[in-house]
Amino acid sequence: QVQLVESGGGLAQAGGSLRLSCVASGPTFRRYGMGWFRQVPGKEREFVSAIRWTAAYTYYTDSVKGRFTISRDSARNIVYLQMNSLKPEDTAVYYCAAGPFDRVVVGTVDYWGQGTQVTVLS
């Protein structure tokens, strides 16, 4: 069983920055890829970014490329999502996710965090 706990959401002005954190625990989480998804009311949950624990390979959806950066601190078991140049359309609940990397990037996830709200003001 893998446990994921997000933090770091909140309010930001357009053009500003926020950093989300996801602490992972459990006996097998290092076998998984880690990712971030987001969801707004009335829409499906959307893939944002993913990273492998075992190698610093990253993947982003087109709308966040060049603005968001995913990274991991292997010693502390934390995955980060640094969000810069935020736009009002980035407003959503952001979820941390874990699963086989090739499945996470297509939205098939084994474990979810509880979500953290990000609101970007115009």
Salt bridges, closest charged atoms under 4 A:
GLU46 OE1 - ARG38 NE 2.82
ASP62 OD1 - LYS65 NZ 2.98
ASP90 OD1 - ARG38 NH1 2.95
ASP90 OD2 - ARG67 NH1 2.75
ASP102 OD1 - ARG52 NH2 3.61
ASP110 OD1 - ARG103 NH2 3.63
